[in-house]
């Protein structure tokens, strides 16, 4: 994993020290070991995990400036994209959020083992974290839900002037268009879709960059069941 990660980061033009590459590989080893007994990720091959978890996550560093930022990773699962970003940008103040407790237990333990005990791991639903409303510079979401739903989970947590980064497939124009009403209703504005290749694969992904331009109205976010029943589709 270490060689794949090191070469992949270099190919993307992302600087990393040997210690940072080693930390990412060590986290990957912990993930693979834990995944033998706990379903943390569908990817069970270390080489694939290096590319499709760690390099894919790190690609966001070419999309936005994370230095010194407060970052929330919504639906983080096994810690992606948040943990690789935190390893590569140690001054990031990271909060990872997931509704599955065993996943947050793993991330908390793995981060502590690697000297990142300051990473906050929250077991719960993003729409219920009212005390964190509009407190983060950057909020990320990866393979969580359709964009019109993900926006209602993530934009309320994003500061005005901050960014919500949604990791999607490259051909996501229709999904972005479908979500436009929701994004605007929640105080956001789509800036662009940044496409990138994951080194060592034929995979191309897209990062939807959404600016928070005004406060989210107080009635949002709603409960998850209501979001799904009556989505913000205009």
C-alpha positions in Angstrom: 0.0 0.0 0.0 2.8 2.4 0.9 4.3 2.3 -2.6 1.0 2.7 -4.3 0.0 5.6 -2.1 3.4 7.3 -2.5 3.5 7.0 -6.3 -0.2 8.0 -6.6 0.3 11.2 -4.5 3.3 12.1 -6.6 1.3 11.6 -9.8 -1.4 14.0 -8.4 1.1 16.6 -7.4 0.3 16.2 -3.7 3.3 16.6 -1.4 3.6 14.0 1.4 6.4 13.1 3.8 7.5 9.5 4.2 5.9 9.6 7.7 2.5 10.7 6.2 2.6 8.0 3.6 3.5 5.5 6.3 0.6 6.7 8.4 -1.8 6.2 5.5 -0.6 2.7 4.9 -0.8 1.9 8.6 -4.3 3.1 8.7 -5.1 1.0 5.7 -3.6 -2.1 7.4 -5.8 -1.5 10.4 -8.8 -1.1 8.1 -8.1 -4.3 6.3 -7.6 -6.2 9.5 -10.8 -4.9 11.1 -12.7 -5.6 7.9 -12.2 -9.3 8.5 -14.7 -9.2 11.3 -16.6 -5.9 10.8 -18.1 -4.7 7.6 -16.3 -1.4 7.2 -15.8 -1.4 3.4 -16.7 -3.5 0.4 -13.1 -3.1 -0.8 -11.0 -6.0 0.6 -7.9 -5.9 -1.5 -5.2 -3.6 0.0 -4.0 -2.3 -3.4 -7.6 -1.4 -4.4 -8.1 0.3 -1.0 -4.9 2.3 -1.5 -6.2 3.6 -4.8 -10.0 3.9 -4.3 -10.0 5.0 -0.7 -6.7 6.8 0.1 -5.8 8.3 -3.3 -9.5 9.1 -4.1 -9.8 10.9 -0.8 -6.5 12.8 -1.2 -7.6 14.1 -4.6 -9.8 16.6 -2.7 -6.7 18.5 -1.7 -6.4 19.6 -5.4 -10.0 20.8 -5.3 -10.0 23.0 -2.2 -7.5 24.5 0.3 -7.9 22.5 3.5 -5.0 24.1 5.4 -6.1 25.1 9.0 -9.8 24.4 8.2 -12.5 22.9 10.3 -13.8 19.9 8.3 -16.8 17.6 8.8 -16.9 14.3 6.9 -20.5 13.2 6.7 -21.3 9.5 6.2 -17.6 8.9 6.8 -17.8 5.1 7.1 -14.3 3.8 7.6 -13.0 7.4 7.7 -13.0 8.5 4.0 -12.3 11.1 2.8 -11.6 12.7 6.2 -8.8 10.7 7.6 -6.4 10.7 4.6 -7.0 14.5 4.4 -6.2 14.9 8.1 -3.0 12.8 7.7 -1.8 15.0 4.8 -2.9 18.2 6.4 -2.2 17.9 10.2 -3.6 21.3 10.9 -7.1 20.3 9.8 -9.6 20.1 12.7 -11.5 17.0 11.6 -14.9 15.7 12.7 -16.1 12.4 11.2 -19.8 11.6 11.4 -21.6 8.3 10.7 -24.8 6.7 11.8 -23.1 3.3 12.3 -21.5 3.0 15.7 -19.0 0.3 14.9 -17.6 2.3 12.1 -17.0 5.3 14.4 -15.5 3.0 17.0 -13.0 1.8 14.4 -12.1 5.3 13.2 -11.7 6.5 16.8 -9.4 3.6 17.7 -7.4 3.7 14.5 -6.8 7.5 14.8 -5.8 7.2 18.4 -3.2 4.5 17.5 -1.7 6.8 14.9 -1.4 9.8 17.2 -4.5 11.6 15.9 -6.6 11.4 19.0 -7.9 14.9 18.4 -10.1 13.6 15.5 -13.7 13.9 16.7 -15.8 10.8 15.9 -19.6 11.3 16.2 -22.0 8.4 16.1 -25.3 9.8 14.9 -27.2 11.4 12.1 -25.9 14.6 10.6 -29.4 16.1 10.5 -29.7 15.8 14.2 -26.5 17.6 15.1 -28.0 21.0 15.7 -25.2 22.1 18.0 -22.8 21.9 15.0 -24.9 24.1 12.7 -22.9 26.3 10.4 -19.6 25.6 12.3 -17.4 24.0 9.5 -15.3 25.6 6.8 -15.6 22.5 4.6 -18.1 19.6 4.7 -17.5 16.5 2.6 -19.8 13.7 1.6 -18.8 10.6 -0.3 -21.2 8.0 -1.7 -23.8 8.8 0.9 -27.0 9.7 -1.0 -28.4 11.6 -4.1 -27.1 15.1 -4.1 -30.5 16.7 -3.4 -30.6 14.7 -0.1 -26.9 15.0 0.7 -27.1 18.8 0.4 -29.8 18.9 3.1 -27.4 16.9 5.4 -24.3 18.9 4.6 -25.1 22.5 3.8 -26.7 23.2 7.3 -23.3 22.2 8.8 -21.3 24.5 6.5 -20.4 28.0 7.5 -21.4 30.9 5.2 -18.4 31.4 3.0 -17.5 27.7 3.4 -17.6 24.8 0.9 -19.6 21.6 0.6 -17.7 19.1 -1.5 -19.7 16.1 -2.8 -17.8 13.2 -4.3 -19.7 11.8 -7.3 -19.3 10.1 -10.6 -17.9 12.2 -13.4 -21.1 12.2 -15.4 -23.1 13.8 -12.7 -24.6 16.7 -14.6 -28.1 15.4 -14.4 -27.8 14.8 -10.6 -26.4 18.3 -10.1 -29.2 19.9 -12.2 -31.8 17.9 -10.2 -30.3 19.2 -7.0 -30.1 22.8 -8.0 -33.4 23.8 -6.3 -32.3 22.1 -3.0 -28.8 23.6 -3.1 -30.3 27.2 -3.5 -33.0 26.6 -0.9 -30.4 25.6 1.6 -28.1 28.6 1.0 -25.7 27.2 -1.5 -24.6 27.8 -5.0 -22.9 25.2 -7.3 -19.5 26.6 -8.3 -18.2 23.8 -10.5 -17.6 20.0 -11.0 -14.0 19.1 -10.8 -13.1 15.8 -12.5 -10.0 13.9 -11.6 -8.4 10.5 -12.4 -7.4 8.1 -9.6 -3.8 7.1 -10.3 -3.2 3.5 -11.2 -6.8 3.0 -12.3 -9.1 3.9 -15.2 -11.5 5.5 -12.7 -12.5 9.1 -13.1 -14.5 10.8 -10.3 -16.1 14.2 -9.9 -16.1 16.6 -7.0 -19.1 18.9 -6.9 -18.0 22.2 -5.4 -20.8 24.1 -3.7 -20.3 27.4 -2.0 -22.4 28.4 1.1 -23.5 31.9 0.2 -26.2 32.5 2.8 -27.5 31.0 6.0 -29.6 27.8 5.7 -33.3 28.6 6.7 -34.1 27.4 10.2 -36.6 24.7 9.0 -33.7 22.7 7.5 -32.5 20.0 7.9 -35.6 18.0 8.3 -35.8 14.4 9.6 -34.4 11.8 7.2 -37.8 10.2 6.6 -39.3 13.6 5.6 -36.4 14.4 3.3 -36.9 11.1 1.4 -40.7 11.5 1.4 -40.7 15.1 0.2 -37.3 15.9 -1.3 -36.4 19.5 -2.2 -36.9 19.1 -6.0 -38.7 22.4 -6.7 
